Amino acid sequence: RNPMDMGTIRMKVLNDDYSGLSGLVNDIKLLCNNAMTFNLPNSVYYKTATDMLNCLDEVVERAKSWEMSIKAAHSSSSREAVRFGVSNADPFEALRSQWSGAAEVLDDYDRMKNL
């Protein structure tokens, strides 16, 4: 047996226990697989786990895309700031156009820590 629950995943996120996306994904898969192993197929837990697994690949691809956008924004803004002597450029302009709520996620993360 290898138990996993949302509370544990939440605490691991808030405590920065995941060194990368793969650890989080593995725990989510474990959570879902456990739910599907120990619950009947017509239960809300089984159905929710199935739904989560079905969209997990898309979520991972989006997260990787956002990560690449963040790295590119940081890299390009650092080069531009040095090149033009500008320090107030928005390094996340491209990311904001792809994901309008990007900045708010960081605020939500800080609020989650205080729950």
DSSP file (Angstrom, degrees, kcal/mol; ACC not computed):
  #  RESIDUE AA STRUCTURE BP1 BP2  ACC     N-H-->O    O-->H-N    N-H-->O    O-->H-N    TCO  KAPPA ALPHA  PHI   PSI    X-CA   Y-CA   Z-CA
    1    1 A R              0   0    0      0, 0.0    33,-0.0     0, 0.0     0, 0.0   0.000 360.0 360.0 360.0 144.8    0.0    0.0    0.0
    2    2 A N        -     0   0    0     28,-0.1    32,-0.1     2,-0.1     2,-0.0  -0.721 360.0-156.9-141.7  85.2    1.1    3.5   -0.8
    3    3 A P        +     0   0    0      0, 0.0     2,-0.3     0, 0.0    28,-0.1  -0.286  16.7 170.2 -70.8 150.4   -1.5    6.0    0.5
    4    4 A M        +     0   0    0     26,-0.1     2,-0.3    27,-0.1    -2,-0.1  -0.961   3.9 177.4-155.0 142.6   -1.8    9.5   -0.9
    5    5 A D     >  -     0   0    0     -2,-0.3     4,-2.0     1,-0.1     3,-0.3  -0.941  43.1-106.4-143.4 164.8   -4.4   12.2   -0.3
    6    6 A M  H  > S+     0   0    0     -2,-0.3     4,-2.9     1,-0.2     5,-0.2   0.836 116.9  58.9 -62.9 -33.9   -5.1   15.8   -1.4
    7    7 A G  H  > S+     0   0    0      2,-0.2     4,-2.3     1,-0.2    -1,-0.2   0.908 107.1  46.7 -61.7 -41.7   -4.1   17.2    2.0
    8    8 A T  H  > S+     0   0    0     -3,-0.3     4,-2.4     2,-0.2    -2,-0.2   0.918 113.0  49.0 -66.1 -43.8   -0.6   15.6    1.7
    9    9 A I  H  X S+     0   0    0     -4,-2.0     4,-2.2     2,-0.2    -2,-0.2   0.930 111.2  50.6 -61.4 -45.0   -0.2   16.9   -1.9
   10   10 A R  H  X S+     0   0    0     -4,-2.9     4,-2.7     1,-0.2    -2,-0.2   0.927 111.5  47.1 -58.5 -47.0   -1.3   20.4   -0.8
   11   11 A M  H  X S+     0   0    0     -4,-2.3     4,-2.2     1,-0.2    -1,-0.2   0.883 110.3  52.7 -65.2 -37.5    1.2   20.4    2.1
   12   12 A K  H  <>S+     0   0    0     -4,-2.4     5,-3.0     2,-0.2     6,-0.6   0.886 111.4  47.3 -65.2 -37.4    4.0   19.2   -0.2
   13   13 A V  H ><5S+     0   0    0     -4,-2.2     3,-1.5     3,-0.2    -2,-0.2   0.954 114.1  46.2 -65.3 -49.7    3.2   22.0   -2.6
   14   14 A L  H 3<5S+     0   0    0     -4,-2.7    -2,-0.2     1,-0.3    -1,-0.2   0.803 114.2  48.0 -65.5 -29.6    3.1   24.7    0.1
   15   15 A N  T 3<5S-     0   0    0     -4,-2.2    -1,-0.3    -5,-0.2    -2,-0.2   0.343 110.6-120.9 -91.5   6.4    6.3   23.3    1.8
   16   16 A D  T < 5 +     0   0    0     -3,-1.5    -3,-0.2    -4,-0.1    -2,-0.1   0.868  63.7 146.4  55.8  38.7    8.1   23.3   -1.6
   17   17 A D      < +     0   0    0     -5,-3.0     2,-0.5    -6,-0.2    -4,-0.2   0.671  45.4  84.4 -78.7 -17.4    8.7   19.5   -1.2
   18   18 A Y        -     0   0    0     -6,-0.6     3,-0.1     1,-0.1     4,-0.0  -0.755  60.2-164.4 -88.5 127.0    8.4   18.9   -4.9
   19   19 A S  S    S-     0   0    0     -2,-0.5     2,-0.3     1,-0.1    -1,-0.1   0.621  72.9 -11.7 -83.4 -12.2   11.7   19.4   -6.8
   20   20 A G  S  > S-     0   0    0      1,-0.1     4,-1.0    -3,-0.0     3,-0.5  -0.965  82.0 -80.6-169.0-179.5    9.8   19.5  -10.1
   21   21 A L  H  > S+     0   0    0     -2,-0.3     4,-2.6     1,-0.2     5,-0.2   0.820 115.1  66.7 -65.5 -33.2    6.6   18.8  -11.9
   22   22 A S  H  > S+     0   0    0      1,-0.2     4,-2.5     2,-0.2    -1,-0.2   0.860  98.0  52.2 -63.0 -36.5    7.2   15.1  -12.1
   23   23 A G  H  > S+     0   0    0     -3,-0.5     4,-2.0     2,-0.2    -1,-0.2   0.917 111.6  46.3 -64.9 -42.7    7.0   14.5   -8.4
   24   24 A L  H  X S+     0   0    0     -4,-1.0     4,-2.3     2,-0.2    -2,-0.2   0.927 112.9  49.8 -63.1 -46.0    3.6   16.3   -8.2
   25   25 A V  H  X S+     0   0    0     -4,-2.6     4,-2.6     1,-0.2    -2,-0.2   0.900 109.1  52.5 -61.5 -41.7    2.3   14.4  -11.2
   26   26 A N  H  X S+     0   0    0     -4,-2.5     4,-2.4     1,-0.2    -1,-0.2   0.908 110.0  48.1 -61.4 -42.0    3.4   11.1   -9.7
   27   27 A D  H  X S+     0   0    0     -4,-2.0     4,-2.6     2,-0.2    -1,-0.2   0.885 111.4  50.2 -66.8 -37.8    1.6   11.9   -6.5
   28   28 A I  H  X S+     0   0    0     -4,-2.3     4,-2.5     2,-0.2    -2,-0.2   0.918 111.5  48.5 -65.6 -42.4   -1.6   12.9   -8.4
   29   29 A K  H  X S+     0   0    0     -4,-2.6     4,-3.0     2,-0.2     5,-0.2   0.909 111.6  49.8 -63.1 -41.3   -1.4    9.6  -10.4
   30   30 A L  H  X S+     0   0    0     -4,-2.4     4,-2.6     2,-0.2     5,-0.2   0.927 110.4  50.4 -61.7 -45.3   -0.9    7.7   -7.1
   31   31 A L  H  X S+     0   0    0     -4,-2.6     4,-2.2     2,-0.2    -2,-0.2   0.933 114.6  43.8 -56.6 -48.6   -3.9    9.4   -5.6
   32   32 A C  H  X S+     0   0    0     -4,-2.5     4,-2.2     2,-0.2    -2,-0.2   0.915 112.9  50.5 -66.7 -44.4   -6.1    8.7   -8.6
   33   33 A N  H  X S+     0   0    0     -4,-3.0     4,-1.6     1,-0.2    -1,-0.2   0.900 111.2  49.4 -62.4 -39.9   -4.9    5.1   -8.9
   34   34 A N  H  X S+     0   0    0     -4,-2.6     4,-2.6    -5,-0.2    -1,-0.2   0.919 109.8  51.3 -63.3 -43.1   -5.7    4.5   -5.3
   35   35 A A  H  X S+     0   0    0     -4,-2.2     4,-0.6     1,-0.2    -2,-0.2   0.877 112.7  45.9 -61.8 -37.1   -9.1    6.0   -5.6
   36   36 A M  H  < S+     0   0    0     -4,-2.2    -1,-0.2     1,-0.2    -2,-0.2   0.745 114.6  48.4 -78.6 -23.8   -9.8    3.7   -8.6
   37   37 A T  H  < S+     0   0    0     -4,-1.6    -2,-0.2    -5,-0.2    -1,-0.2   0.875 119.3  35.3 -79.9 -39.9   -8.5    0.7   -6.8
   38   38 A F  H  < S+     0   0    0     -4,-2.6     2,-0.3    -5,-0.1    -2,-0.2   0.334 111.2  63.3-103.5   6.9  -10.3    1.1   -3.5
   39   39 A N  S  < S-     0   0    0     -4,-0.6     0, 0.0    -5,-0.2     0, 0.0  -0.945  86.1-101.6-130.2 153.2  -13.7    2.6   -4.7
   40   40 A L    >   -     0   0    0     -2,-0.3     3,-2.2     1,-0.1     6,-0.4  -0.389  34.5-114.8 -69.7 147.9  -16.4    1.2   -6.9
   41   41 A P  T 3  S+     0   0    0      0, 0.0    -1,-0.1     0, 0.0     6,-0.0   0.750 115.2  52.5 -57.3 -25.9  -16.5    2.4  -10.5
   42   42 A N  T 3  S+     0   0    0      4,-0.1     2,-0.1     5,-0.0    -2,-0.1   0.398  88.4 106.8 -92.2   5.0  -19.9    4.2  -10.0
   43   43 A S  S <> S-     0   0    0     -3,-2.2     4,-2.3     1,-0.1     5,-0.2  -0.456  79.8-120.8 -81.6 156.8  -18.6    6.1   -7.0
   44   44 A V  H  > S+     0   0    0      1,-0.2     4,-2.4     2,-0.2     5,-0.2   0.829 113.2  55.7 -63.3 -32.1  -17.9    9.8   -7.1
   45   45 A Y  H  > S+     0   0    0      2,-0.2     4,-2.2     1,-0.2    -1,-0.2   0.921 109.3  44.4 -68.4 -44.6  -14.3    9.1   -6.0
   46   46 A Y  H  > S+     0   0    0     -6,-0.4     4,-2.3     2,-0.2    -2,-0.2   0.933 115.8  47.5 -64.2 -47.2  -13.6    6.7   -8.9
   47   47 A K  H  X S+     0   0    0     -4,-2.3     4,-2.4     1,-0.2    -2,-0.2   0.896 112.6  48.6 -63.9 -41.3  -15.3    9.0  -11.5
   48   48 A T  H  X S+     0   0    0     -4,-2.4     4,-2.7     2,-0.2    -1,-0.2   0.908 110.7  51.0 -65.9 -41.4  -13.4   12.0  -10.2
   49   49 A A  H  X S+     0   0    0     -4,-2.2     4,-2.5     2,-0.2    -2,-0.2   0.905 110.1  50.2 -61.8 -41.5  -10.1   10.1  -10.3
   50   50 A T  H  X S+     0   0    0     -4,-2.3     4,-2.3     2,-0.2    -2,-0.2   0.928 111.2  48.4 -62.2 -45.5  -10.8    9.1  -13.9
   51   51 A D  H  X S+     0   0    0     -4,-2.4     4,-1.4     1,-0.2    -2,-0.2   0.912 111.2  50.7 -60.8 -43.0  -11.6   12.7  -14.9
   52   52 A M  H  X S+     0   0    0     -4,-2.7     4,-1.0     1,-0.2     3,-0.4   0.925 111.6  46.7 -62.5 -44.8   -8.4   13.9  -13.2
   53   53 A L  H  X S+     0   0    0     -4,-2.5     4,-0.6     1,-0.2     3,-0.3   0.875 107.8  57.9 -65.1 -36.5   -6.2   11.3  -15.0
   54   54 A N  H  < S+     0   0    0     -4,-2.3     4,-0.2     1,-0.2    -1,-0.2   0.809 116.0  33.9 -65.5 -29.2   -7.9   12.1  -18.3
   55   55 A C  H  X S+     0   0    0     -4,-1.4     4,-2.1    -3,-0.4    -1,-0.2   0.493  93.9  91.5-103.5  -3.3   -6.9   15.8  -18.2
   56   56 A L  H  X S+     0   0    0     -4,-1.0     4,-2.6    -3,-0.3     5,-0.2   0.884  83.2  53.5 -62.0 -41.1   -3.6   15.4  -16.4
   57   57 A D  H  X S+     0   0    0     -4,-0.6     4,-2.3     1,-0.2    -1,-0.2   0.911 110.2  47.8 -61.4 -41.6   -1.5   15.1  -19.6
   58   58 A E  H  > S+     0   0    0     -4,-0.2     4,-2.3     2,-0.2    -1,-0.2   0.906 111.5  50.4 -65.2 -41.4   -3.0   18.4  -20.9
   59   59 A V  H  X S+     0   0    0     -4,-2.1     4,-2.5     1,-0.2    -2,-0.2   0.909 110.6  49.8 -62.8 -42.0   -2.4   20.1  -17.6
   60   60 A V  H  X S+     0   0    0     -4,-2.6     4,-2.5     2,-0.2    -2,-0.2   0.917 109.9  50.4 -64.0 -43.5    1.2   18.9  -17.6
   61   61 A E  H  X S+     0   0    0     -4,-2.3     4,-2.1     1,-0.2    -2,-0.2   0.905 111.9  47.8 -62.0 -41.3    1.8   20.2  -21.2
   62   62 A R  H  X S+     0   0    0     -4,-2.3     4,-2.7     2,-0.2    -2,-0.2   0.913 110.8  51.4 -64.6 -42.1    0.3   23.6  -20.3
   63   63 A A  H  X S+     0   0    0     -4,-2.5     4,-2.5     1,-0.2    -2,-0.2   0.905 110.5  48.6 -62.3 -41.0    2.5   23.8  -17.1
   64   64 A K  H  X S+     0   0    0     -4,-2.5     4,-2.3     2,-0.2    -1,-0.2   0.901 111.4  50.3 -65.0 -40.0    5.6   23.0  -19.2
   65   65 A S  H  X S+     0   0    0     -4,-2.1     4,-2.2     2,-0.2    -2,-0.2   0.919 111.8  47.3 -63.5 -44.2    4.7   25.6  -21.7
   66   66 A W  H  X S+     0   0    0     -4,-2.7     4,-2.7     2,-0.2    -2,-0.2   0.897 110.3  53.2 -64.1 -40.2    4.2   28.2  -19.0
   67   67 A E  H  X S+     0   0    0     -4,-2.5     4,-2.5     1,-0.2    -2,-0.2   0.923 110.0  47.2 -61.3 -44.0    7.5   27.2  -17.4
   68   68 A M  H  X S+     0   0    0     -4,-2.3     4,-2.6     1,-0.2    -1,-0.2   0.891 112.0  51.0 -64.3 -38.7    9.3   27.7  -20.8
   69   69 A S  H  X S+     0   0    0     -4,-2.2     4,-2.7     2,-0.2    -2,-0.2   0.905 110.5  48.9 -64.5 -41.3    7.5   31.1  -21.2
   70   70 A I  H  X S+     0   0    0     -4,-2.7     4,-2.6     2,-0.2     5,-0.2   0.931 112.9  46.8 -64.2 -45.6    8.6   32.2  -17.8
   71   71 A K  H  X S+     0   0    0     -4,-2.5     4,-2.6     1,-0.2    -2,-0.2   0.912 114.3  47.6 -63.0 -42.1   12.2   31.2  -18.4
   72   72 A A  H  X S+     0   0    0     -4,-2.6     4,-3.0     2,-0.2     5,-0.3   0.911 112.3  49.6 -65.5 -41.6   12.2   32.9  -21.8
   73   73 A A  H  X S+     0   0    0     -4,-2.7     4,-2.5     2,-0.2     5,-0.2   0.923 113.2  46.4 -63.3 -44.2   10.6   36.1  -20.3
   74   74 A H  H  X S+     0   0    0     -4,-2.6     4,-2.0    -5,-0.2    -2,-0.2   0.931 115.2  46.4 -63.5 -45.5   13.1   36.2  -17.5
   75   75 A S  H  X S+     0   0    0     -4,-2.6     4,-1.9    -5,-0.2    -2,-0.2   0.936 116.1  43.4 -63.6 -47.9   16.0   35.5  -19.9
   76   76 A S  H  X S+     0   0    0     -4,-3.0     4,-2.7     1,-0.2     5,-0.2   0.883 113.4  51.1 -69.4 -37.1   15.0   38.1  -22.5
   77   77 A S  H  X S+     0   0    0     -4,-2.5     4,-2.7    -5,-0.3    -1,-0.2   0.877 109.1  51.4 -69.3 -34.3   14.1   40.8  -19.9
   78   78 A S  H  X S+     0   0    0     -4,-2.0     4,-2.0    -5,-0.2    -1,-0.2   0.921 112.7  45.4 -65.5 -42.8   17.4   40.4  -18.2
   79   79 A R  H  X S+     0   0    0     -4,-1.9     4,-2.7     2,-0.2    -2,-0.2   0.919 115.2  47.2 -65.5 -43.2   19.2   40.8  -21.6
   80   80 A E  H  X S+     0   0    0     -4,-2.7     4,-2.9     2,-0.2     6,-0.4   0.899 110.1  52.7 -66.4 -40.0   17.1   43.7  -22.6
   81   81 A A  H  X>S+     0   0    0     -4,-2.7     4,-1.3     1,-0.2     5,-0.8   0.917 113.9  42.9 -62.3 -42.3   17.5   45.5  -19.2
   82   82 A V  H  <5S+     0   0    0     -4,-2.0    -2,-0.2    -5,-0.2    -1,-0.2   0.922 115.8  49.3 -67.5 -43.4   21.3   45.2  -19.5
   83   83 A R  H  <5S+     0   0    0     -4,-2.7    -2,-0.2     1,-0.2    -1,-0.2   0.894 126.2  24.8 -64.3 -41.5   21.3   46.2  -23.1
   84   84 A F  H  <5S-     0   0    0     -4,-2.9    -1,-0.2     2,-0.2    -2,-0.2   0.402 102.7-117.8-106.8   1.1   19.1   49.3  -22.6
   85   85 A G  T  <5 +     0   0    0     -4,-1.3     2,-0.5    -5,-0.2    -3,-0.2   0.817  67.3 142.0  66.3  29.2   19.7   50.1  -19.0
   86   86 A V      < +     0   0    0     -5,-0.8    -1,-0.2    -6,-0.4    -2,-0.2  -0.890  25.4 171.0-107.2 130.4   16.0   49.5  -18.2
   87   87 A S  S    S+     0   0    0     -2,-0.5    -1,-0.1    -3,-0.1    -6,-0.1   0.449  70.3  63.3-115.6  -1.9   15.1   47.8  -15.0
   88   88 A N        +     0   0    0      2,-0.1    -1,-0.1    -7,-0.1     2,-0.1   0.204  67.8 129.6-110.1  17.0   11.3   48.2  -15.0
   89   89 A A        -     0   0    0    -12,-0.1     3,-0.1     1,-0.1    -8,-0.0  -0.388  66.9-112.6 -67.4 148.3   10.4   46.2  -18.1
   90   90 A D    >   -     0   0    0      1,-0.2     3,-1.3    -2,-0.1    -1,-0.1  -0.742  28.0-169.5 -84.7 106.1    7.7   43.6  -17.7
   91   91 A P  T 3  S+     0   0    0      0, 0.0     3,-0.2     0, 0.0     4,-0.2   0.656  83.5  53.2 -71.0 -13.1    9.5   40.2  -18.1
   92   92 A F  T 3>  +     0   0    0      1,-0.2     4,-2.9     2,-0.1     5,-0.2   0.141  68.9 114.2-109.4  19.6    6.1   38.4  -18.2
   93   93 A E  H <> S+     0   0    0     -3,-1.3     4,-1.4     1,-0.2    -1,-0.2   0.921  81.6  45.4 -57.3 -47.1    4.4   40.3  -21.0
   94   94 A A  H  > S+     0   0    0     -3,-0.2     4,-1.2     1,-0.2    -1,-0.2   0.905 113.5  50.3 -64.6 -40.8    4.4   37.3  -23.3
   95   95 A L  H  > S+     0   0    0      1,-0.2     4,-3.1     2,-0.2     3,-0.4   0.906 106.1  55.5 -64.1 -41.2    3.2   35.0  -20.6
   96   96 A R  H  < S+     0   0    0     -4,-2.9    -1,-0.2     1,-0.2    -2,-0.2   0.840 104.8  53.8 -61.0 -32.3    0.4   37.4  -19.6
   97   97 A S  H  < S+     0   0    0     -4,-1.4    -1,-0.2    -5,-0.2     3,-0.2   0.821 115.6  39.5 -72.1 -29.1   -0.9   37.3  -23.2
   98   98 A Q  H  < S+     0   0    0     -4,-1.2     2,-0.4    -3,-0.4    -2,-0.2   0.838 133.5  20.6 -83.6 -36.4   -1.0   33.5  -23.1
   99   99 A W    ><  -     0   0    0     -4,-3.1     3,-1.9    -5,-0.1    -1,-0.3  -0.837  66.6-168.6-140.3  94.3   -2.4   33.2  -19.5
  100  100 A S  T 3  S+     0   0    0     -2,-0.4     3,-0.3     1,-0.3     4,-0.2   0.730  86.3  52.5 -62.3 -23.9   -4.0   36.4  -18.3
  101  101 A G  T 3> S+     0   0    0      1,-0.2     4,-1.3     2,-0.1    -1,-0.3   0.215  73.2 113.1 -96.0  16.2   -4.2   35.2  -14.7
  102  102 A A  H X> S+     0   0    0     -3,-1.9     4,-0.8     1,-0.2     3,-0.6   0.900  77.4  46.5 -57.2 -46.4   -0.5   34.3  -14.3
  103  103 A A  H >> S+     0   0    0     -3,-0.3     4,-1.1     1,-0.2     3,-0.5   0.862 107.5  57.8 -66.3 -34.7    0.4   37.0  -11.8
  104  104 A E  H 3> S+     0   0    0      1,-0.2     4,-2.7     2,-0.2    -1,-0.2   0.777  93.3  68.1 -68.2 -25.5   -2.7   36.2   -9.7
  105  105 A V  H <X S+     0   0    0     -4,-1.3     4,-2.4    -3,-0.6    -1,-0.2   0.904  98.5  51.1 -60.5 -40.4   -1.5   32.6   -9.3
  106  106 A L  H <X S+     0   0    0     -4,-0.8     4,-1.9    -3,-0.5    -1,-0.2   0.896 110.2  49.1 -64.1 -39.3    1.4   33.8   -7.2
  107  107 A D  H  X S+     0   0    0     -4,-1.1     4,-2.1     2,-0.2    -2,-0.2   0.913 110.9  50.3 -64.1 -42.2   -0.9   35.9   -5.0
  108  108 A D  H  X S+     0   0    0     -4,-2.7     4,-2.6     1,-0.2    -2,-0.2   0.884 107.3  54.8 -62.6 -38.4   -3.2   32.8   -4.6
  109  109 A Y  H  X S+     0   0    0     -4,-2.4     4,-1.7     2,-0.2    -1,-0.2   0.920 107.9  48.7 -61.4 -44.6   -0.2   30.7   -3.6
  110  110 A D  H  X S+     0   0    0     -4,-1.9     4,-0.8     1,-0.2    -1,-0.2   0.899 112.1  49.1 -62.8 -40.3    0.7   33.2   -0.8
  111  111 A R  H >< S+     0   0    0     -4,-2.1     3,-0.8     1,-0.2     4,-0.3   0.895 107.0  55.7 -65.6 -39.3   -2.9   33.1    0.4
  112  112 A M  H >< S+     0   0    0     -4,-2.6     3,-1.5     1,-0.3    -1,-0.2   0.869 100.4  59.6 -60.4 -37.0   -2.9   29.3    0.3
  113  113 A K  H 3< S+     0   0    0     -4,-1.7    -1,-0.3     1,-0.3    -2,-0.2   0.803 104.0  51.6 -60.9 -28.5    0.1   29.2    2.6
  114  114 A N  T <<        0   0    0     -3,-0.8    -1,-0.3    -4,-0.8    -2,-0.2   0.456 360.0 360.0 -91.0   0.1   -1.9   31.1    5.2
  115  115 A L    <         0   0    0     -3,-1.5    -1,-0.2    -4,-0.3    -2,-0.1   0.488 360.0 360.0 -74.8 360.0   -4.9   28.8    5.3
